[in-house]
């Protein structure tokens, strides 16, 4: 039997496992997918948890229920990825050799990458990129009676680039519902030149922020958070005071990928942006948030990347030319 | 700007997307060719930038 191993059972990994199970003969190919846990969170639903709209029951399911029969699901932390020996080492489930490797190990926000942010996390600074953080933010919002609420993007790229703006609009709605919107100075502090990354959308969204009385502070490259003073500080010395900080920390890929020497210093795996393969490894493909390709880090991107991978992997197995090319398209 | 408003259409769209995520996207269903990146883009504005 030949072996296809998939790292990560999030959006990209699950899609690939299910696609390849359909595409490959069960008598010839074993498919194994490895992930550190069995929670599959509906990440677009995180945004609504701090406002009491979504609950854990509505956004958290098991990974196993989305993985089709005929695929082996292994739960373990990864320890090492060796492209040369074609072996994956896990923390608790042993080693897995492979003929083909698909990597979809994602990225995550790391508050410790901004000076002072980890120390203030869930005290005066909050986030919404994990379920537990959403619950802490929900408590903080419930106690917030007025003052300056700052939403800060530390740096790009981030998972779902439009999420901070969606959050700003939801906070505006939430404060109106509570009848305290006029007591809150809502600030959107961003390293970008405006509300969003793309020029046409930025023009429209800047206007939407203006209409909602959300003040945009552009070109703010955060250097530190001073929790005692409730201040965020830019590298150029500019300061913005806050009463409640909602932070989008720098996003990093997997530390295991850095330690395995297959990723750049931010944990993102360098690949050809069209073929999604690392140079010199023709049996390895990478998709989703864990690559260094200049696309949005979003499930929709992974979905379309998966179509490319499926076509090219089948062509590779059959010894044919690989024609499919990713263009970074989402929806 | 209609897309940014608090409308029933937006609410229903969000619910439909959640259904599509669980039932189509994760299942690996083919949803069309990934080559529409210029559809709806106002290229003259992008080029000005």
Interface residues (C-beta under 8 A of the other chain):
Chain A: X11 X14 X15 X16 X18 X19 X22 X42 X44 X45 X61 X66 X68 X169 X173 X198 X199 X200 X203 X204 X205 X207 X208 X299 X300 X303 X304 X305 X306 X307 X308 X310 X326 X327 X328 X329
Chain B: X1 X4 X6 X14 X17 X18 X21 X22 X25 X26 X27 X28 X30 X31 X34 X35 X36 X37 X41 X42 X45 X46 X48 X49
